[in-house]
Amino acid sequence: MLFDPELNINTLIGPLTTSLGSVVVRVTDGPSMEPLSVVMREFVAGNLLQQWLTDAVAETIEDRVTLSTDDFDWVINQID
């Protein structure tokens, strides 16, 4: 919704609920192509790696061991 290329300038979006509270956003500019900063590239790469590792561990656990939902949640929380 927020990154919809069909949004019109000055459109209000929200309220959006975040961990910091609720916000209303006004679209002030259209989509544009911007290069990723080094910090953002590292952030995205780290998230992709973490997701890959989480998925790989989950697949391995599901294939080899039968765990209860509580056991599975405990293992995943130990990885995070």
Buried (B, 14 or more C-beta within 10 A) or exposed (E): EEEEEEBEEEEEBEEEEEEEEEEEEEBEEEEEEEEEEEEEEEEEEEEEEEEEEEEEBBEEBEEEEEEEEEEBEEBEEEEE
